[in-house]
Amino acid sequence: MKTLLRTLVWLALIVWLGGLFFFPVAASAAFSTIADTHTAGTIVAKCLNVLHHEGLYAGCLIVVLLAIGVATRVFRPSIVVGIVVTLVMLGLTAFSQYSIIPHMEKDRIAAGGAIDSVPKTDPRHTDFDRLHRNSEHLEEAVMICGVILVVLLARDR
C-alpha cells in the first residue's frame, strides 16, 4: 500500500510537471516554425487547454492520495503542507484556464479573430498582451510550486 500510494503521487506529479516544463518548448517550436502567428497561437492554446486539464486531474489525484497517505501514516503529518501547495497549484491552473484564457479569447474575437490583425496600441491587443503576461506568470508560479512539492515529497522519508 505504501509503495503504491507513493508511486501514484509521484506519477501524477511527473505528468503535471513534465507537461509544464515541456510546454514552453512546444510553444516556442510552434511560433518559430509556423509563419502564421494566428495558427501557431491556436495550436498553442489547444495544447495549453490539454495541459491545464491534465494538471487539474493530476492535482486532484495528488490531493486525494496525500490525504489518504496522511490518514494511513504512509506520509508524515507535515505533508499537509504539500496538500496546501497542490491546492495552490490547482487554484492557479483553474484561474488561468477559466478566467484568463476566456478573456484572452474575447479580446481575440473582438479583434476580428486574429489578435495580430489590430495594432499593438489597440486596447484589445494591449489587454490581450497583459493577460498573456499574467498567464505566463501563473504558469511559472505553478512550476515553482511543483518544484517545492517535489522537495516536500523527497523530504518525507
Biotite code that builds the C-alpha atoms (Angstrom):
import biotite.structure as struc

atoms = struc.array([
    struc.Atom([0.000, 0.000, 0.000], chain_id="A", res_id=1, res_name="MET", atom_name="CA", element="C"),
    struc.Atom([2.789, 2.380, 0.969], chain_id="A", res_id=2, res_name="LYS", atom_name="CA", element="C"),
    struc.Atom([4.726, 1.871, -2.277], chain_id="A", res_id=3, res_name="THR", atom_name="CA", element="C"),
    struc.Atom([1.576, 2.067, -4.413], chain_id="A", res_id=4, res_name="LEU", atom_name="CA", element="C"),
    struc.Atom([0.449, 5.325, -2.823], chain_id="A", res_id=5, res_name="LEU", atom_name="CA", element="C"),
    struc.Atom([3.858, 6.959, -3.137], chain_id="A", res_id=6, res_name="ARG", atom_name="CA", element="C"),
    struc.Atom([4.224, 5.735, -6.731], chain_id="A", res_id=7, res_name="THR", atom_name="CA", element="C"),
    struc.Atom([0.846, 7.140, -7.766], chain_id="A", res_id=8, res_name="LEU", atom_name="CA", element="C"),
    struc.Atom([1.617, 10.524, -6.172], chain_id="A", res_id=9, res_name="VAL", atom_name="CA", element="C"),
    struc.Atom([4.975, 10.700, -7.963], chain_id="A", res_id=10, res_name="TRP", atom_name="CA", element="C"),
    struc.Atom([3.474, 9.612, -11.303], chain_id="A", res_id=11, res_name="LEU", atom_name="CA", element="C"),
    struc.Atom([0.733, 12.240, -11.115], chain_id="A", res_id=12, res_name="ALA", atom_name="CA", element="C"),
    struc.Atom([3.298, 14.913, -10.256], chain_id="A", res_id=13, res_name="LEU", atom_name="CA", element="C"),
    struc.Atom([5.630, 13.765, -13.042], chain_id="A", res_id=14, res_name="ILE", atom_name="CA", element="C"),
    struc.Atom([2.812, 14.009, -15.592], chain_id="A", res_id=15, res_name="VAL", atom_name="CA", element="C"),
    struc.Atom([1.877, 17.504, -14.441], chain_id="A", res_id=16, res_name="TRP", atom_name="CA", element="C"),
    struc.Atom([5.378, 18.923, -14.089], chain_id="A", res_id=17, res_name="LEU", atom_name="CA", element="C"),
    struc.Atom([6.612, 17.205, -17.228], chain_id="A", res_id=18, res_name="GLY", atom_name="CA", element="C"),
    struc.Atom([3.893, 18.921, -19.234], chain_id="A", res_id=19, res_name="GLY", atom_name="CA", element="C"),
    struc.Atom([4.620, 22.270, -17.590], chain_id="A", res_id=20, res_name="LEU", atom_name="CA", element="C"),
    struc.Atom([8.323, 22.076, -18.359], chain_id="A", res_id=21, res_name="PHE", atom_name="CA", element="C"),
    struc.Atom([7.777, 20.870, -21.921], chain_id="A", res_id=22, res_name="PHE", atom_name="CA", element="C"),
    struc.Atom([5.064, 23.406, -22.810], chain_id="A", res_id=23, res_name="PHE", atom_name="CA", element="C"),
    struc.Atom([7.390, 26.414, -23.375], chain_id="A", res_id=24, res_name="PRO", atom_name="CA", element="C"),
    struc.Atom([9.484, 24.274, -25.727], chain_id="A", res_id=25, res_name="VAL", atom_name="CA", element="C"),
    struc.Atom([6.396, 23.268, -27.718], chain_id="A", res_id=26, res_name="ALA", atom_name="CA", element="C"),
    struc.Atom([5.089, 26.852, -27.817], chain_id="A", res_id=27, res_name="ALA", atom_name="CA", element="C"),
    struc.Atom([8.445, 28.162, -28.983], chain_id="A", res_id=28, res_name="SER", atom_name="CA", element="C"),
    struc.Atom([8.619, 25.487, -31.683], chain_id="A", res_id=29, res_name="ALA", atom_name="CA", element="C"),
    struc.Atom([5.117, 26.350, -32.913], chain_id="A", res_id=30, res_name="ALA", atom_name="CA", element="C"),
    struc.Atom([5.836, 30.069, -33.188], chain_id="A", res_id=31, res_name="PHE", atom_name="CA", element="C"),
    struc.Atom([9.257, 29.561, -34.785], chain_id="A", res_id=32, res_name="SER", atom_name="CA", element="C"),
    struc.Atom([8.117, 27.085, -37.455], chain_id="A", res_id=33, res_name="THR", atom_name="CA", element="C"),
    struc.Atom([4.616, 28.291, -38.361], chain_id="A", res_id=34, res_name="ILE", atom_name="CA", element="C"),
    struc.Atom([4.633, 31.572, -40.268], chain_id="A", res_id=35, res_name="ALA", atom_name="CA", element="C"),
    struc.Atom([1.030, 32.457, -39.387], chain_id="A", res_id=36, res_name="ASP", atom_name="CA", element="C"),
    struc.Atom([1.030, 33.576, -35.735], chain_id="A", res_id=37, res_name="THR", atom_name="CA", element="C"),
    struc.Atom([-2.744, 33.045, -35.510], chain_id="A", res_id=38, res_name="HIS", atom_name="CA", element="C"),
    struc.Atom([-2.383, 29.378, -36.451], chain_id="A", res_id=39, res_name="THR", atom_name="CA", element="C"),
    struc.Atom([0.554, 28.932, -34.093], chain_id="A", res_id=40, res_name="ALA", atom_name="CA", element="C"),
    struc.Atom([-1.413, 30.607, -31.314], chain_id="A", res_id=41, res_name="GLY", atom_name="CA", element="C"),
    struc.Atom([-4.396, 28.350, -31.950], chain_id="A", res_id=42, res_name="THR", atom_name="CA", element="C"),
    struc.Atom([-2.204, 25.253, -31.672], chain_id="A", res_id=43, res_name="ILE", atom_name="CA", element="C"),
    struc.Atom([-0.542, 26.539, -28.508], chain_id="A", res_id=44, res_name="VAL", atom_name="CA", element="C"),
    struc.Atom([-3.936, 27.417, -26.970], chain_id="A", res_id=45, res_name="ALA", atom_name="CA", element="C"),
    struc.Atom([-5.239, 23.899, -27.646], chain_id="A", res_id=46, res_name="LYS", atom_name="CA", element="C"),
    struc.Atom([-2.105, 22.389, -26.093], chain_id="A", res_id=47, res_name="CYS", atom_name="CA", element="C"),
    struc.Atom([-2.458, 24.650, -23.059], chain_id="A", res_id=48, res_name="LEU", atom_name="CA", element="C"),
    struc.Atom([-6.074, 23.546, -22.654], chain_id="A", res_id=49, res_name="ASN", atom_name="CA", element="C"),
    struc.Atom([-4.951, 19.903, -22.565], chain_id="A", res_id=50, res_name="VAL", atom_name="CA", element="C"),
    struc.Atom([-2.091, 20.733, -20.184], chain_id="A", res_id=51, res_name="LEU", atom_name="CA", element="C"),
    struc.Atom([-4.441, 22.549, -17.806], chain_id="A", res_id=52, res_name="HIS", atom_name="CA", element="C"),
    struc.Atom([-6.954, 19.716, -17.719], chain_id="A", res_id=53, res_name="HIS", atom_name="CA", element="C"),
    struc.Atom([-4.157, 17.205, -17.254], chain_id="A", res_id=54, res_name="GLU", atom_name="CA", element="C"),
    struc.Atom([-2.896, 19.296, -14.326], chain_id="A", res_id=55, res_name="GLY", atom_name="CA", element="C"),
    struc.Atom([-6.340, 19.649, -12.788], chain_id="A", res_id=56, res_name="LEU", atom_name="CA", element="C"),
    struc.Atom([-6.883, 15.879, -12.859], chain_id="A", res_id=57, res_name="TYR", atom_name="CA", element="C"),
    struc.Atom([-3.359, 15.124, -11.628], chain_id="A", res_id=58, res_name="ALA", atom_name="CA", element="C"),
    struc.Atom([-3.616, 17.740, -8.886], chain_id="A", res_id=59, res_name="GLY", atom_name="CA", element="C"),
    struc.Atom([-6.925, 16.394, -7.599], chain_id="A", res_id=60, res_name="CYS", atom_name="CA", element="C"),
    struc.Atom([-5.433, 12.909, -7.575], chain_id="A", res_id=61, res_name="LEU", atom_name="CA", element="C"),
    struc.Atom([-2.379, 14.163, -5.667], chain_id="A", res_id=62, res_name="ILE", atom_name="CA", element="C"),
    struc.Atom([-4.532, 15.864, -3.022], chain_id="A", res_id=63, res_name="VAL", atom_name="CA", element="C"),
    struc.Atom([-6.650, 12.737, -2.506], chain_id="A", res_id=64, res_name="VAL", atom_name="CA", element="C"),
    struc.Atom([-3.631, 10.419, -2.393], chain_id="A", res_id=65, res_name="LEU", atom_name="CA", element="C"),
    struc.Atom([-1.725, 12.647, 0.017], chain_id="A", res_id=66, res_name="LEU", atom_name="CA", element="C"),
    struc.Atom([-4.767, 12.897, 2.278], chain_id="A", res_id=67, res_name="ALA", atom_name="CA", element="C"),
    struc.Atom([-5.112, 9.097, 2.257], chain_id="A", res_id=68, res_name="ILE", atom_name="CA", element="C"),
    struc.Atom([-1.381, 8.837, 2.877], chain_id="A", res_id=69, res_name="GLY", atom_name="CA", element="C"),
    struc.Atom([-1.572, 11.099, 5.933], chain_id="A", res_id=70, res_name="VAL", atom_name="CA", element="C"),
    struc.Atom([-4.611, 9.218, 7.275], chain_id="A", res_id=71, res_name="ALA", atom_name="CA", element="C"),
    struc.Atom([-2.876, 5.838, 6.848], chain_id="A", res_id=72, res_name="THR", atom_name="CA", element="C"),
    struc.Atom([0.504, 7.159, 8.049], chain_id="A", res_id=73, res_name="ARG", atom_name="CA", element="C"),
    struc.Atom([2.180, 6.490, 4.713], chain_id="A", res_id=74, res_name="VAL", atom_name="CA", element="C"),
    struc.Atom([3.157, 10.165, 4.765], chain_id="A", res_id=75, res_name="PHE", atom_name="CA", element="C"),
    struc.Atom([4.110, 12.183, 7.822], chain_id="A", res_id=76, res_name="ARG", atom_name="CA", element="C"),
    struc.Atom([1.544, 14.739, 9.032], chain_id="A", res_id=77, res_name="PRO", atom_name="CA", element="C"),
    struc.Atom([3.874, 17.534, 7.821], chain_id="A", res_id=78, res_name="SER", atom_name="CA", element="C"),
    struc.Atom([2.999, 16.562, 4.223], chain_id="A", res_id=79, res_name="ILE", atom_name="CA", element="C"),
    struc.Atom([-0.185, 18.574, 4.771], chain_id="A", res_id=80, res_name="VAL", atom_name="CA", element="C"),
    struc.Atom([1.966, 21.477, 3.558], chain_id="A", res_id=81, res_name="VAL", atom_name="CA", element="C"),
    struc.Atom([2.273, 19.524, 0.288], chain_id="A", res_id=82, res_name="GLY", atom_name="CA", element="C"),
    struc.Atom([-1.512, 19.319, 0.084], chain_id="A", res_id=83, res_name="ILE", atom_name="CA", element="C"),
    struc.Atom([-1.699, 23.103, 0.510], chain_id="A", res_id=84, res_name="VAL", atom_name="CA", element="C"),
    struc.Atom([0.949, 23.628, -2.190], chain_id="A", res_id=85, res_name="VAL", atom_name="CA", element="C"),
    struc.Atom([-1.001, 21.330, -4.532], chain_id="A", res_id=86, res_name="THR", atom_name="CA", element="C"),
    struc.Atom([-4.219, 23.246, -3.821], chain_id="A", res_id=87, res_name="LEU", atom_name="CA", element="C"),
    struc.Atom([-2.405, 26.490, -4.710], chain_id="A", res_id=88, res_name="VAL", atom_name="CA", element="C"),
    struc.Atom([-1.252, 24.864, -7.964], chain_id="A", res_id=89, res_name="MET", atom_name="CA", element="C"),
    struc.Atom([-4.824, 23.777, -8.687], chain_id="A", res_id=90, res_name="LEU", atom_name="CA", element="C"),
    struc.Atom([-6.185, 27.246, -7.947], chain_id="A", res_id=91, res_name="GLY", atom_name="CA", element="C"),
    struc.Atom([-3.670, 28.989, -10.206], chain_id="A", res_id=92, res_name="LEU", atom_name="CA", element="C"),
    struc.Atom([-4.283, 26.490, -13.011], chain_id="A", res_id=93, res_name="THR", atom_name="CA", element="C"),
    struc.Atom([-8.068, 26.837, -12.726], chain_id="A", res_id=94, res_name="ALA", atom_name="CA", element="C"),
    struc.Atom([-7.834, 30.640, -12.666], chain_id="A", res_id=95, res_name="PHE", atom_name="CA", element="C"),
    struc.Atom([-5.719, 30.621, -15.813], chain_id="A", res_id=96, res_name="SER", atom_name="CA", element="C"),
    struc.Atom([-7.979, 28.146, -17.620], chain_id="A", res_id=97, res_name="GLN", atom_name="CA", element="C"),
    struc.Atom([-11.365, 29.527, -16.628], chain_id="A", res_id=98, res_name="TYR", atom_name="CA", element="C"),
    struc.Atom([-10.703, 33.253, -16.244], chain_id="A", res_id=99, res_name="SER", atom_name="CA", element="C"),
    struc.Atom([-7.620, 34.481, -18.083], chain_id="A", res_id=100, res_name="ILE", atom_name="CA", element="C"),
    struc.Atom([-7.858, 32.334, -21.215], chain_id="A", res_id=101, res_name="ILE", atom_name="CA", element="C"),
    struc.Atom([-11.568, 33.111, -21.847], chain_id="A", res_id=102, res_name="PRO", atom_name="CA", element="C"),
    struc.Atom([-10.817, 36.837, -21.523], chain_id="A", res_id=103, res_name="HIS", atom_name="CA", element="C"),
    struc.Atom([-7.944, 36.489, -23.979], chain_id="A", res_id=104, res_name="MET", atom_name="CA", element="C"),
    struc.Atom([-10.291, 34.689, -26.354], chain_id="A", res_id=105, res_name="GLU", atom_name="CA", element="C"),
    struc.Atom([-12.818, 37.539, -26.087], chain_id="A", res_id=106, res_name="LYS", atom_name="CA", element="C"),
    struc.Atom([-10.095, 40.045, -26.998], chain_id="A", res_id=107, res_name="ASP", atom_name="CA", element="C"),
    struc.Atom([-9.020, 37.877, -29.943], chain_id="A", res_id=108, res_name="ARG", atom_name="CA", element="C"),
    struc.Atom([-12.583, 37.546, -31.261], chain_id="A", res_id=109, res_name="ILE", atom_name="CA", element="C"),
    struc.Atom([-13.236, 41.271, -30.737], chain_id="A", res_id=110, res_name="ALA", atom_name="CA", element="C"),
    struc.Atom([-10.118, 41.961, -32.823], chain_id="A", res_id=111, res_name="ALA", atom_name="CA", element="C"),
    struc.Atom([-11.619, 40.058, -35.747], chain_id="A", res_id=112, res_name="GLY", atom_name="CA", element="C"),
    struc.Atom([-10.325, 36.577, -34.961], chain_id="A", res_id=113, res_name="GLY", atom_name="CA", element="C"),
    struc.Atom([-6.592, 37.235, -35.118], chain_id="A", res_id=114, res_name="ALA", atom_name="CA", element="C"),
    struc.Atom([-5.080, 39.485, -32.466], chain_id="A", res_id=115, res_name="ILE", atom_name="CA", element="C"),
    struc.Atom([-2.262, 40.488, -34.836], chain_id="A", res_id=116, res_name="ASP", atom_name="CA", element="C"),
    struc.Atom([-4.838, 41.990, -37.200], chain_id="A", res_id=117, res_name="SER", atom_name="CA", element="C"),
    struc.Atom([-5.065, 45.059, -34.952], chain_id="A", res_id=118, res_name="VAL", atom_name="CA", element="C"),
    struc.Atom([-2.207, 47.402, -33.999], chain_id="A", res_id=119, res_name="PRO", atom_name="CA", element="C"),
    struc.Atom([-0.323, 46.784, -30.743], chain_id="A", res_id=120, res_name="LYS", atom_name="CA", element="C"),
    struc.Atom([-1.750, 50.084, -29.473], chain_id="A", res_id=121, res_name="THR", atom_name="CA", element="C"),
    struc.Atom([-5.337, 48.879, -29.896], chain_id="A", res_id=122, res_name="ASP", atom_name="CA", element="C"),
    struc.Atom([-6.966, 48.356, -26.459], chain_id="A", res_id=123, res_name="PRO", atom_name="CA", element="C"),
    struc.Atom([-7.928, 44.779, -27.389], chain_id="A", res_id=124, res_name="ARG", atom_name="CA", element="C"),
    struc.Atom([-4.336, 43.978, -28.273], chain_id="A", res_id=125, res_name="HIS", atom_name="CA", element="C"),
    struc.Atom([-2.887, 45.637, -25.173], chain_id="A", res_id=126, res_name="THR", atom_name="CA", element="C"),
    struc.Atom([-5.394, 43.797, -22.954], chain_id="A", res_id=127, res_name="ASP", atom_name="CA", element="C"),
    struc.Atom([-4.580, 40.503, -24.706], chain_id="A", res_id=128, res_name="PHE", atom_name="CA", element="C"),
    struc.Atom([-0.843, 41.103, -24.159], chain_id="A", res_id=129, res_name="ASP", atom_name="CA", element="C"),
    struc.Atom([-1.426, 41.954, -20.476], chain_id="A", res_id=130, res_name="ARG", atom_name="CA", element="C"),
    struc.Atom([-3.469, 38.791, -19.981], chain_id="A", res_id=131, res_name="LEU", atom_name="CA", element="C"),
    struc.Atom([-0.848, 36.745, -21.825], chain_id="A", res_id=132, res_name="HIS", atom_name="CA", element="C"),
    struc.Atom([1.872, 38.025, -19.479], chain_id="A", res_id=133, res_name="ARG", atom_name="CA", element="C"),
    struc.Atom([-0.341, 37.191, -16.483], chain_id="A", res_id=134, res_name="ASN", atom_name="CA", element="C"),
    struc.Atom([-0.891, 33.708, -17.893], chain_id="A", res_id=135, res_name="SER", atom_name="CA", element="C"),
    struc.Atom([2.851, 33.185, -18.264], chain_id="A", res_id=136, res_name="GLU", atom_name="CA", element="C"),
    struc.Atom([3.437, 34.326, -14.675], chain_id="A", res_id=137, res_name="HIS", atom_name="CA", element="C"),
    struc.Atom([0.775, 31.933, -13.398], chain_id="A", res_id=138, res_name="LEU", atom_name="CA", element="C"),
    struc.Atom([2.335, 29.001, -15.275], chain_id="A", res_id=139, res_name="GLU", atom_name="CA", element="C"),
    struc.Atom([5.722, 29.918, -13.795], chain_id="A", res_id=140, res_name="GLU", atom_name="CA", element="C"),
    struc.Atom([4.188, 30.047, -10.299], chain_id="A", res_id=141, res_name="ALA", atom_name="CA", element="C"),
    struc.Atom([2.647, 26.602, -10.804], chain_id="A", res_id=142, res_name="VAL", atom_name="CA", element="C"),
    struc.Atom([6.055, 25.293, -11.899], chain_id="A", res_id=143, res_name="MET", atom_name="CA", element="C"),
    struc.Atom([7.748, 26.757, -8.827], chain_id="A", res_id=144, res_name="ILE", atom_name="CA", element="C"),
    struc.Atom([5.076, 25.277, -6.558], chain_id="A", res_id=145, res_name="CYS", atom_name="CA", element="C"),
    struc.Atom([5.591, 21.941, -8.322], chain_id="A", res_id=146, res_name="GLY", atom_name="CA", element="C"),
    struc.Atom([9.301, 22.032, -7.572], chain_id="A", res_id=147, res_name="VAL", atom_name="CA", element="C"),
    struc.Atom([8.508, 22.886, -3.941], chain_id="A", res_id=148, res_name="ILE", atom_name="CA", element="C"),
    struc.Atom([6.166, 19.884, -3.864], chain_id="A", res_id=149, res_name="LEU", atom_name="CA", element="C"),
    struc.Atom([8.946, 17.662, -5.223], chain_id="A", res_id=150, res_name="VAL", atom_name="CA", element="C"),
    struc.Atom([11.215, 18.818, -2.376], chain_id="A", res_id=151, res_name="VAL", atom_name="CA", element="C"),
    struc.Atom([8.484, 18.255, 0.224], chain_id="A", res_id=152, res_name="LEU", atom_name="CA", element="C"),
    struc.Atom([7.814, 14.747, -1.078], chain_id="A", res_id=153, res_name="LEU", atom_name="CA", element="C"),
    struc.Atom([11.518, 13.924, -1.254], chain_id="A", res_id=154, res_name="ALA", atom_name="CA", element="C"),
    struc.Atom([11.974, 15.027, 2.368], chain_id="A", res_id=155, res_name="ARG", atom_name="CA", element="C"),
    struc.Atom([9.098, 12.851, 3.571], chain_id="A", res_id=156, res_name="ASP", atom_name="CA", element="C"),
    struc.Atom([11.126, 9.725, 4.382], chain_id="A", res_id=157, res_name="ARG", atom_name="CA", element="C"),
])
